[in-house]
Amino acid sequence: MPDAGNAPDAPPGLGALRERLRAAAEAFAGPGDAVPEILAGMVEDVDRALAEELEIFPVCHHSPASALAMARRLAEKRPRVIYLELPEDLAPLLEELRNCQLPVALQAFATEVDGFPTDWAPLSVVAPLTEASAEYQAIAYALDTPGVELVLVDRSADHVLQWRERGNAPDAEPSEAGEPSGTARAAEAGEVPDEAALHGDALGIGVGRLRPGFAELEAYLLHHGKVRHWSEWWDQYVEQPLAGADYPTYRQVMVMIGSLFRRLRPERRARLAVDEDRERYMWTRIREHLAASGADPADCLHVCGAFHAASRVEQFGLASRAEPFPIPPRTATAWRYGLIPSSHSAIEAQFGLAPGAVSLAAATWSRTLTRERLTPFRLTHQRTGKGRGKGAGTGKAKQPAGRAAGAPTADGGPGADRLTPFLDRPPVPHALDEDELRGWCVDLVRLARRNGYPASTADAIAIFETAVLLAGMRGRARPTAYDFEDAAVTCVEKDAVPGKRDVRRLCAMLLGGDRIGTVGYDALPPLARDVLDRLAPLGLNLTARTQRRALLDLANHPELRPCSDVLWMLRRLLGDVVRPVMGDRTLGERSIQESWDLAIGREQRALVQLGYEGVTIEQVLERRLRRAVREPTATAATALAAVEEALVYLGPGRLVDDLGARAVALLAAERTVDDAPRVLRRIRRLLGYYRTTEAGPPDWAKTFVTTGYAHYCTLLPSAFTDEAVGARQVGAMLGFLFGLEGFAVSLGCDRTQLELAVRQSHPTEPDRTALLWAAEHRLDLLPLPALRERCAALLANPLVVPAFPRYVSGFVQALDPVPTLTPFVVEQLSRAFARLPEAVLLPWLPRLIMTLREEAAELLPLLVREAGRTFPGTLAGVDGLVPPWEERPAAAPPAPPTAGPAGELLAHHPATTDALAALLGAAGEWAPAPTAAGEAGPAAGLVAEHPATAEALAALLTTG
């Protein structure tokens, strides 16, 4: 690969440094070692970048030193064109940053893929921005300065996904501009806070990620730097020294670091190949723009990662004569673009930074701005976390008193050697700021007490002394924020965290805070704005990040019903973003009062991404339902579920009819009966709903019933014998055929078809044999006495007794199609418990319980109710119980009737009684004639002793 042959002659400013490094390396490692070439090559890379006609500004992503240098350089150079390393298709989103509060992320999103593996969907690529980032300073300057053009030159989001496989090959490291994020799953598992999952599983795009290319070098630097994490090493040895450096020094040091990490990376890694293609892509776009616009390269600025500033590809530089990089076409995937909220913790989780690193960088940025009296570039009218500052967005940056940044000094002009004095000069130790450290300690103890820790003033003193001690052990005169954090954990953290936040999290909140951005109303997609407008009658601030409680009294305030409809659709589309506390919505039912927990402001990302799918939530829901029934794996049960959801959320209409017609087509095309239970359950519920309406079942429902009747009749014989079909599926088929038989026959179906299907069925498995017997009983082909005799024969056969529990399981499944068999099933269960040997009964009981719970849960109430009618409720009653299916003892003949007028009347005139007995089919003989009235019993004696009443009655009757 060519190195610097196509670049203009490099200035000789760094020649002395090159020779010094080469000589020192040869003396240290020997002339045959690779170290001299690496060190000399680093200086050559710096020379090459500085000699390039187009000024290259090297940055590290989310680095306050880079942001400070960018603010100074923009104020001095005032470039007319800025080439920025961000995906070129995100450019239309930049103007919308005015309506947002940083940090936010630019997002490219696609729900339907075309040209990528289907299991990648949905696709999401994000590029987070913070105010303390060089790219935001460049964006704010370009958008608010008249006549300045901002050109994004990095590969598009589509190309990021196209090159993803190469960047994540087995020998590759995560790509700098395409890092998969698992933070959403980690947040669900409780490993990171919810704020860290704001990017979901998106691929992260960062400008200038600088990190060693292999673990050995990083471990070496961390060990000798006496730090725990790479972010701490970078802050200690790069950020702090460069925070106050002039622009030429910053530029040369950053290019040198990028060259070091580049040269120490293995040549054949897939990630390096992807990065080099990105560099070819960017330089090709830059040359295309210069050729088309005719801009002067002296008025242009190329902002890219320090790693890419040390590029050695053949397309590097405007003087290169290499062929333009062939940019592959994009796929047919339809991308949607928008802004989503971000947070410091989300950026840290996305790019593998230490927890609190971005928050500490933001604190460093603020302190340096105050110390050096700088006003950064900020978009006009943009909201900030601390209110809109004075002078923000003026396009001017105040410089430190004394001189302008980049002006010649005693060390020479901007092109002079700044690396040699920077490397020769030992780090300047900062004096211990006791007031600052003491304030940290006191504030942390106060914050810890608020979060449940038993901290005291003694802990604050211990943290102070421990932080100073740790800094001294690590060779620092002044404790850093990381030293303070370690000291706080050592002195305050206990065995268990009393609240939601541990001490390390509290330190991050204290020193920088996890700032969370928001997307303004005007920057939201149309769907999100429509949702907020329609929920406005609730009178809640739905953009707040705190959870809101909404109370809807729909009976007294019917004007809130549209809000209820929106909330239920959001519940269907977004899940727990809106959560009902009270109230329910099912087919044909509406609540009169509802209570909701709303987290729309906190979960703004989900609402924004929903806006990429349509203009209104009704449109998105309709599209999802139609897509669900058109999937290759869609079944009739899936289509019926879509019909039910359409009725619940959107109401009757053309969509329901289309989904119903699709359900009919799917049912007719099915060759298996695996979904028969779901089909039966849903079509029953839908028909029950339609019977409550004035119009009755629609045409598609009638067609579904007739099609299903013929379909299941055809498949019934084979289902009885197919080993892959379970008893539950066969029972559901019979439930469809018998449960909807009357409706199907009224629509023209032939019952003979069902009888023939049952007669042609010849199962061999016991459970399905029991189902067949139940079907024959339902069709009056097998009377109940004959069915009882068959079961008794099974129990009497010792060879069949071990399989009898499977027959009982089949009868349980038959309760759905033949509910009249419920007493018989209770009888067979009782007989099984009474007569089966323990060797058969005990292993069967767990299987019976699991079967009833998993496959027949809806049938248990029938069995329990019937058992309650059959068996007594007391132990005494159980001891003397004679089940109704057992033979009762012969009853004693009834005593002859006592004497009385009625008995005498019947005995003397038997013709009427005999005729009634003949009509009822009862045979019997007359008992002996009753005794005389005087011997009839106590009643006759009572009347004889007290005749007054009888005589008065007789006199009354005679008189009448």
Secondary structure, 3 states (H helix, E strand, C coil): CCCCCCCCCCCHHHHHHHHHHHHHHHHHHCCCCCHHHHHHHHHHHHHHHHHCCCEEEEECCCCHHHHHHHHHHHHHHCCCEEEEEEEHHHHHHHHHHHHEECCEEEEEEECCCCCCCHHHCCEEEEEEECCCCHHHHHHHHHHHCCCCEEEEEECCHHHHHHCHHHHCCCCCCCECCEEECCHHHHHHCCCCCHHHHCCCCCEECCCCCCCCCCHHHHHHHHHHHCCCCHHHHHHHHHHHHHCCCCHHHHHHHHHHHHHHHHHCCCCCCHHHHHHHHHHHHHHHHHHHHHHHHCCCHHHEEEEEEHHHHCCCCCCCCCCCCCCCCCCCCCCCCCCEEEEEECEHHHHHHHHCCCCCHHHHHHHHHHHHHHHHCCCCCCCCCCECCCCCCCCCCCCCCCCCCCCCCCCCECCECCCCCCHHHHHHCCCCCCCCCHHHHHHHHHHHHHHHHHCCCCCCHHHHHHHHHHHHHHHHHCCCCCCCHHHHHHHHHHHHCCCCCCCCCCHHHHHHHHHCCCCECEECHHHCCHHHHHHHHHCHHHCCCCCCCCCEEEEEECCCCHHHHHHHHHHHHHHHHHHHHEEEEECCCECCECCCEEEEEECCCCCHHHHHHHHCCCCCHHHHHHHHHHHHHHCCCCCHHHHHHHHHHHHHHCCCCHHHHHHHHHHHHHHHHCCCCCCHHHHHHHHHHHHHHHHCCCCCCCHHHHHHHHHHHHHHHHHHHHHHHCCCCCHHHHHHHHHHHHHCHHHHHHCCCCHHHHHHHHHCCCCCCHHHHHHHHHHHHHCCCCCHHHHHHHHHHHHHCCCCHHHHHHHHHHHHHCCCCCHHHHHHHHHHHHHHHHHCCHHHHHHHHHHHHHHHHHCCHHHHHHHHHHHHHHCCCCHHHHHCCCCCCCCCCCCCCCCCCCCCHHHHHHHHCCHHHHHHHHHHCCCCCCCCCCCCHHHCCHHHHHHHHCCHHHHHHHHHHHHC
